[in-house]
């Protein structure tokens, strides 16, 4: 089934928002590192497996960067954008 660009954009946005939610909802703080462990990576890897590397890149980059912004880790947004994007 061929997907049009609107359908693909909606799927990218859905996976990015799910990455954000899963990152913020299930986080385990690490006091010594001033960070946290989360399961948002599972969503971006799922996006990459189902929709391809472009979806994994955008879901990881945008979703994880938004989670950093919402959680108060704004100084890590540029680093997170590229690292999580490449992970996807």
C-alpha positions, -999 to +999 in steps of 0.1 A: +000+000+000+015+033-011+013+060+016+009+097+006+030+124+021+002+136+045-002+100+059+036+097+064+038+131+081+010+122+105+028+089+113+061+108+119+043+132+143+025+104+161+057+085+168+075+118+178+047+125+203+047+089+216+084+092+221+079+124+242+052+108+263+070+076+269+102+095+278+084+117+304+059+091+317+083+064+326+116+079+338+139+067+366+160+095+380+198+090+383+209+115+410+247+111+404+244+119+367+216+145+370+196+127+344+172+099+340+167+065+323+135+062+302+118+039+277+112+065+250+139+049+229+116+019+223+092+041+204+118+056+181+133+022+174+098+009+167+093+038+143+125+030+125+116-007+122+081-001+109+085+031+088+122+032+080+152+052+091+138+087+083+109+081+107+133+068+133+154+099+129+125+124+132+107+105+160+139+103+180+152+138+173+120+157+178+103+135+204+134+133+227+142+170+223+107+180+233+109+157+263+141+175+273+125+208+269+094+199+290+114+181+317+137+212+322+168+199+305+169+225+278+207+227+278+208+191+263+183+197+235+209+202+206+229+171+218+198+150+223+184+161+189+214+147+170+222+117+192+186+104+193+181+112+157+211+091+147+199+064+171+167+062+151 
